Structures are given as structure tokens and as C-alpha cells.
Amino acid sequence: MVELSELEHDALVEIFNIGVGQAAAAMSGIVNEEVTMSVPSITFLSRSEAAQLLEDAHRNNNAGNGERICGVSQHYEGAFSTEALLMFPEDKSLEIVRLMVGETVPLDELSEMEQEAMSEIGNIILNSCVGTLANIFQQELHGSLPVYHVGSSDDILHATGTRADTVVMMLHIDFILEKHQIHGYVAFILDITALSDLKDQIARYLQRTMGIQ
């Protein structure tokens, strides 16, 4: 597996924090509440390790209540190819949708709105992250329309394909509103070529900005 140096890893965390910062500004306007988002960590895992991490985090945050996860995926092509996924526990996604549409909407109608609302949120957050990468790398990355998924963490991570030679770049996102704190994840599924292309782009960025060879 291609591994990032500590400097490359720190640069990637910084780039994604710029991206989610832009997404937070857009989300604040939608939910009419101050939203702050940060990416405290990035890890590179196999799909099975990533699924286990999601299950453990879901279990710890929800005391075992509910097992389903909502995900929104988009495929990107350009400087590198990847499937990007935004994921929240199902009960938290309903909480976010409730903030978007207001407290007066009945629960049964809320569930019907969930797919459309979560696709919109996924579009905002994923495009902010990927758009920031493209701008900083001075490259183009073109995305598909968002696709909504519901299921176990394993179902969600395999919904975009089952190729064995892939690595999951997992971003832990703290999604903090004035009265709510929600933990979610963004996963970028990369094959070995895409991971190598990403590492090359980070190296070129560091060379441009810091003169590091």
C-alpha cells in the first residue's frame, strides 16, 4: 500500500478542514443555526476495517439503539478517481433533516423527505471537500449525481463496488450545531492507482508551497 509521510498526512487534514469549513458555512444558511465542522483525523483502512470502525462508533454513540446507517455517494474522476461517501447513523440523519425542514413537519413526512434532504447535504459536503482538493491541487475533479443508501456499514461501503484492491481513506467529521453535536464519516474509496495519484498531487502541492522535493 502507498503510505503518506507525516507531512503529507498533515497537509491532507488541513486541506479537508478548509473544505468542510466551506460546507459548514453553506449548512449554516440551510438550518438557520451556526454550524461548525472539523476533520480531526484521517485513517487509511481496508473495507472490512472501515466497516468495523463504523459499527464500533455507531454502537458507542447510540448505546446499541439502531444499526442502520444512511450514506450518500458520488463518483469523481479527474486528478484521481474515487467513490466518495458521506455517512451518518440513521437517527442522526433524521435529526439533521428535522433541522432543515423545521419542527412542525410530522415524522412520517420527515422520513419521506430524508432521501432528498440527505442527498442535498451529501452534495454540499462532498463537493466542498473534493472542490477544495481540486483547487489546491490545481486540477479538475468531476462528480456524478448523489446516490442515497441505507443499510449496515458493510452494505454502504460495498454499495459502490467490491473490488479487492481498494483502500478506504476515512475522514472522521465532527458536525457541531449550536444545540447538537453529530459525528459522521466521509470515506474515499481508492484503488492503488488512485492512491498513488493522490500522493503525487500532495507532493506537488508541498513542492509548490514549501519547496519540498
Sine and cosine of phi, psi and omega as CSV:
sin_phi,cos_phi,sin_psi,cos_psi,sin_omega,cos_omega
0.00,0.00,0.62,-0.79,0.09,-1.00
-0.95,0.32,0.76,-0.65,-0.02,-1.00
-0.91,-0.41,0.58,-0.81,0.04,-1.00
-1.00,0.00,0.59,-0.81,0.13,-0.99
-0.95,0.30,0.19,-0.98,0.01,-1.00
-0.87,0.50,-0.64,0.77,0.00,-1.00
-0.92,0.40,-0.67,0.74,0.03,-1.00
-0.90,0.43,-0.66,0.75,0.02,-1.00
-0.88,0.47,-0.72,0.69,-0.01,-1.00
-0.90,0.45,-0.61,0.79,0.02,-1.00
-0.90,0.44,-0.64,0.77,0.00,-1.00
-0.91,0.41,-0.67,0.74,0.04,-1.00
-0.87,0.49,-0.68,0.73,0.00,-1.00
-0.89,0.46,-0.69,0.72,0.00,-1.00
-0.88,0.47,-0.71,0.70,-0.02,-1.00
-0.93,0.36,-0.52,0.86,0.05,-1.00
-0.92,0.40,-0.56,0.83,0.11,-0.99
-0.90,0.44,-0.69,0.72,-0.02,-1.00
-0.88,0.47,-0.75,0.66,-0.03,-1.00
-0.95,0.31,-0.41,0.91,0.10,-1.00
-0.89,0.45,-0.65,0.76,0.05,-1.00
-0.92,0.39,-0.63,0.78,0.03,-1.00
-0.90,0.43,-0.62,0.78,0.00,-1.00
-0.89,0.46,-0.64,0.77,0.01,-1.00
-0.89,0.45,-0.67,0.74,0.02,-1.00
-0.92,0.40,-0.66,0.75,-0.01,-1.00
-0.92,0.40,-0.56,0.83,0.01,-1.00
-0.85,0.52,-0.64,0.76,0.01,-1.00
-0.93,0.38,-0.51,0.86,-0.03,-1.00
-0.97,0.23,-0.69,0.72,-0.10,-1.00
-1.00,-0.09,-0.02,1.00,-0.01,-1.00
0.81,0.59,0.64,0.77,0.01,-1.00
-0.48,-0.87,0.60,-0.80,-0.01,-1.00
-0.89,0.45,0.78,-0.63,-0.01,-1.00
-0.87,-0.49,0.76,-0.65,0.15,-0.99
-0.85,-0.53,0.64,-0.77,0.01,-1.00
-0.72,-0.69,0.61,-0.79,0.05,-1.00
-0.58,-0.82,0.39,-0.92,0.06,-1.00
-0.91,-0.41,1.00,-0.06,-0.03,-1.00
-0.96,0.27,-0.37,0.93,-0.05,-1.00
-0.42,-0.91,0.45,-0.89,0.12,-0.99
-0.75,-0.66,0.73,-0.68,0.07,-1.00
-0.75,-0.66,0.48,-0.88,0.05,-1.00
-0.95,-0.32,0.85,-0.53,-0.14,-0.99
-0.68,-0.73,0.30,-0.95,0.22,-0.98
-0.97,0.25,0.23,-0.97,0.00,-1.00
-0.88,0.48,-0.65,0.76,-0.03,-1.00
-0.92,0.39,-0.61,0.79,0.05,-1.00
-0.92,0.40,-0.64,0.77,0.01,-1.00
-0.91,0.42,-0.66,0.75,0.02,-1.00
-0.89,0.47,-0.66,0.75,0.01,-1.00
-0.91,0.41,-0.65,0.76,0.04,-1.00
-0.86,0.50,-0.70,0.72,0.01,-1.00
-0.90,0.44,-0.68,0.74,0.00,-1.00
-0.90,0.44,-0.69,0.73,-0.01,-1.00
-0.90,0.44,-0.70,0.72,-0.01,-1.00
-0.91,0.41,-0.64,0.77,0.00,-1.00
-0.89,0.45,-0.69,0.73,-0.02,-1.00
-0.91,0.42,-0.68,0.73,-0.03,-1.00
-0.92,0.38,-0.59,0.81,-0.07,-1.00
-0.99,0.10,-0.32,0.95,-0.09,-1.00
-0.86,-0.51,0.20,0.98,0.04,-1.00
0.75,0.66,0.57,0.82,0.09,-1.00
1.00,0.09,0.05,1.00,-0.02,-1.00
-1.00,0.05,0.90,-0.44,0.04,-1.00
0.98,0.19,0.61,-0.79,-0.05,-1.00
-0.83,-0.56,-0.15,0.99,-0.12,-0.99
-1.00,0.06,0.49,-0.87,0.01,-1.00
-0.84,-0.55,0.62,-0.78,0.11,-0.99
-0.99,-0.15,0.69,-0.72,0.00,-1.00
-0.70,-0.71,0.51,-0.86,0.11,-0.99
-0.81,-0.59,0.82,-0.58,-0.05,-1.00
-0.90,-0.45,0.50,-0.87,0.14,-0.99
-0.60,-0.80,0.63,-0.78,0.04,-1.00
-0.99,-0.10,0.69,-0.72,0.01,-1.00
-0.83,-0.56,0.63,-0.78,0.05,-1.00
-0.75,-0.66,0.55,-0.83,0.05,-1.00
0.48,-0.88,-0.88,-0.48,0.00,-1.00
-0.83,0.56,-0.52,0.85,0.17,-0.99
-0.42,-0.91,0.30,-0.95,-0.02,-1.00
-0.96,-0.26,0.68,-0.74,0.00,-1.00
-0.36,-0.93,0.45,-0.90,0.24,-0.97
-0.99,-0.17,0.86,-0.52,0.01,-1.00
-0.97,-0.25,0.66,-0.75,-0.04,-1.00
-0.74,-0.67,0.77,-0.64,0.17,-0.98
-0.97,-0.23,0.75,-0.67,-0.09,-1.00
-0.71,-0.71,0.71,-0.70,0.11,-0.99
-0.72,-0.69,0.47,-0.88,0.19,-0.98
-0.85,0.52,0.55,-0.83,-0.11,-0.99
-0.84,0.55,-0.66,0.75,-0.03,-1.00
-0.92,0.40,-0.53,0.85,0.01,-1.00
-0.96,0.28,-0.55,0.84,0.02,-1.00
-0.92,0.40,-0.62,0.79,0.07,-1.00
-0.90,0.44,-0.58,0.81,0.03,-1.00
-0.90,0.44,-0.65,0.76,0.01,-1.00
-0.92,0.38,-0.68,0.73,0.01,-1.00
-0.88,0.47,-0.65,0.76,0.04,-1.00
-0.85,0.53,-0.66,0.75,0.02,-1.00
-0.91,0.41,-0.55,0.84,-0.04,-1.00
-0.96,0.30,-0.64,0.77,-0.15,-0.99
-0.98,-0.21,-0.20,0.98,0.03,-1.00
0.98,-0.21,0.29,-0.96,-0.11,-0.99
-0.98,0.21,-0.26,0.96,-0.15,-0.99
-1.00,0.08,-0.16,0.99,-0.04,-1.00
-0.98,0.22,0.80,-0.60,0.01,-1.00
-0.87,0.50,0.43,-0.90,-0.07,-1.00
-0.86,0.51,-0.65,0.76,-0.04,-1.00
-0.91,0.42,-0.58,0.81,0.05,-1.00
-0.96,0.29,-0.54,0.84,0.01,-1.00
-0.87,0.49,-0.69,0.73,0.00,-1.00
-0.88,0.47,-0.61,0.79,0.01,-1.00
-0.91,0.41,-0.51,0.86,-0.02,-1.00
-0.99,0.11,-0.20,0.98,-0.17,-0.99
-0.86,0.51,-0.71,0.70,-0.07,-1.00
-0.88,0.48,-0.74,0.67,-0.03,-1.00
-0.91,0.41,-0.69,0.73,-0.05,-1.00
-0.92,0.39,-0.68,0.74,-0.01,-1.00
-0.93,0.37,-0.57,0.82,0.06,-1.00
-0.89,0.46,-0.63,0.78,0.03,-1.00
-0.91,0.41,-0.69,0.73,0.03,-1.00
-0.89,0.45,-0.68,0.73,0.02,-1.00
-0.88,0.48,-0.67,0.74,0.01,-1.00
-0.86,0.50,-0.68,0.73,-0.02,-1.00
-0.91,0.41,-0.78,0.63,-0.11,-0.99
-0.94,0.33,-0.72,0.69,-0.03,-1.00
-0.92,0.40,-0.68,0.74,0.00,-1.00
-0.93,0.37,-0.51,0.86,0.07,-1.00
-0.91,0.41,-0.70,0.72,0.01,-1.00
-0.90,0.43,-0.77,0.64,-0.08,-1.00
-0.95,0.32,-0.61,0.79,0.03,-1.00
-0.89,0.46,-0.63,0.78,0.05,-1.00
-0.91,0.41,-0.67,0.75,0.08,-1.00
-0.85,0.53,-0.74,0.67,-0.05,-1.00
-0.88,0.47,-0.70,0.72,-0.01,-1.00
-0.89,0.45,-0.71,0.70,-0.05,-1.00
-0.94,0.34,-0.56,0.83,0.03,-1.00
-0.99,0.14,-0.12,0.99,-0.05,-1.00
0.83,0.56,0.68,0.73,-0.01,-1.00
-0.73,-0.68,0.11,-0.99,0.06,-1.00
-0.95,-0.31,0.62,-0.79,0.12,-0.99
-0.70,-0.71,0.87,-0.49,-0.05,-1.00
-0.96,-0.28,0.74,-0.68,-0.07,-1.00
-0.95,-0.32,0.44,-0.90,0.09,-1.00
-1.00,0.10,0.04,-1.00,0.10,-1.00
-0.94,0.33,0.49,-0.87,-0.01,-1.00
-0.93,0.36,0.58,-0.82,0.06,-1.00
-0.85,-0.53,0.75,-0.66,-0.08,-1.00
-1.00,-0.07,0.66,-0.75,0.01,-1.00
-0.72,-0.69,0.52,-0.85,0.16,-0.99
-0.69,-0.72,0.70,-0.71,0.03,-1.00
0.24,-0.97,-0.28,-0.96,0.07,-1.00
-0.96,0.27,0.23,-0.97,0.02,-1.00
-0.86,0.51,-0.60,0.80,0.01,-1.00
-0.91,0.41,-0.68,0.73,0.03,-1.00
-0.85,0.53,-0.73,0.68,-0.09,-1.00
-0.90,0.43,-0.71,0.70,-0.06,-1.00
-0.94,0.35,-0.39,0.92,0.01,-1.00
-0.99,-0.14,-0.04,1.00,-0.03,-1.00
-0.92,0.40,-0.39,0.92,-0.05,-1.00
-0.99,-0.15,0.17,0.99,0.02,-1.00
0.73,-0.69,0.25,-0.97,-0.08,-1.00
-0.79,-0.61,0.40,0.92,-0.01,-1.00
-0.87,0.50,0.69,-0.73,-0.09,-1.00
-0.97,0.22,-0.51,0.86,-0.13,-0.99
-1.00,0.02,0.75,0.66,-0.02,-1.00
-0.85,-0.53,0.42,-0.91,0.05,-1.00
-0.84,-0.55,0.59,-0.81,0.04,-1.00
-0.97,-0.24,0.89,-0.45,0.12,-0.99
-1.00,0.02,0.95,-0.32,-0.17,-0.99
-0.97,-0.23,0.87,-0.49,0.06,-1.00
-0.98,-0.21,0.84,-0.54,0.12,-0.99
-1.00,0.07,0.84,-0.54,-0.03,-1.00
-0.92,-0.40,0.81,-0.59,0.18,-0.98
-1.00,-0.03,0.88,-0.47,-0.08,-1.00
-0.93,-0.36,0.99,-0.17,-0.16,-0.99
-0.91,-0.42,0.86,-0.52,0.10,-0.99
-0.97,-0.26,0.12,-0.99,-0.08,-1.00
-0.81,0.59,-0.66,0.75,-0.07,-1.00
-0.89,-0.46,0.12,0.99,-0.07,-1.00
-0.66,-0.75,0.53,-0.85,0.15,-0.99
-0.76,-0.65,0.87,-0.49,-0.10,-1.00
-0.82,-0.57,0.73,-0.68,0.03,-1.00
-0.98,-0.22,0.75,-0.66,0.04,-1.00
-0.70,-0.71,0.04,-1.00,0.01,-1.00
-0.71,-0.71,0.58,-0.81,0.22,-0.98
-0.90,-0.45,0.79,-0.62,0.01,-1.00
-0.89,-0.45,0.71,-0.71,0.14,-0.99
-0.92,-0.38,0.89,-0.45,0.00,-1.00
-1.00,-0.03,0.88,-0.48,-0.14,-0.99
-0.82,-0.58,0.69,-0.73,0.18,-0.98
-1.00,0.08,0.03,-1.00,-0.11,-0.99
-0.88,0.47,-0.63,0.78,0.03,-1.00
-0.89,0.45,-0.71,0.71,-0.02,-1.00
-0.91,0.42,-0.62,0.78,0.02,-1.00
-0.91,0.42,-0.64,0.77,0.05,-1.00
-0.91,0.42,-0.66,0.75,0.04,-1.00
-0.89,0.46,-0.65,0.76,0.02,-1.00
-0.89,0.45,-0.70,0.72,0.01,-1.00
-0.88,0.47,-0.64,0.77,0.02,-1.00
-0.89,0.46,-0.67,0.74,-0.01,-1.00
-0.90,0.43,-0.65,0.76,0.03,-1.00
-0.90,0.43,-0.67,0.74,0.00,-1.00
-0.88,0.48,-0.66,0.75,0.02,-1.00
-0.91,0.41,-0.62,0.78,0.03,-1.00
-0.89,0.46,-0.71,0.70,0.00,-1.00
-0.91,0.41,-0.58,0.81,0.02,-1.00
-0.91,0.41,-0.67,0.74,0.00,-1.00
-0.92,0.40,-0.68,0.73,-0.15,-0.99
-1.00,-0.01,-0.46,0.89,-0.09,-1.00
-0.81,-0.58,-0.08,1.00,-0.02,-1.00
0.95,0.31,0.34,0.94,-0.03,-1.00
-1.00,0.06,0.80,-0.59,0.00,-1.00
-0.99,0.10,0.00,0.00,0.00,0.00
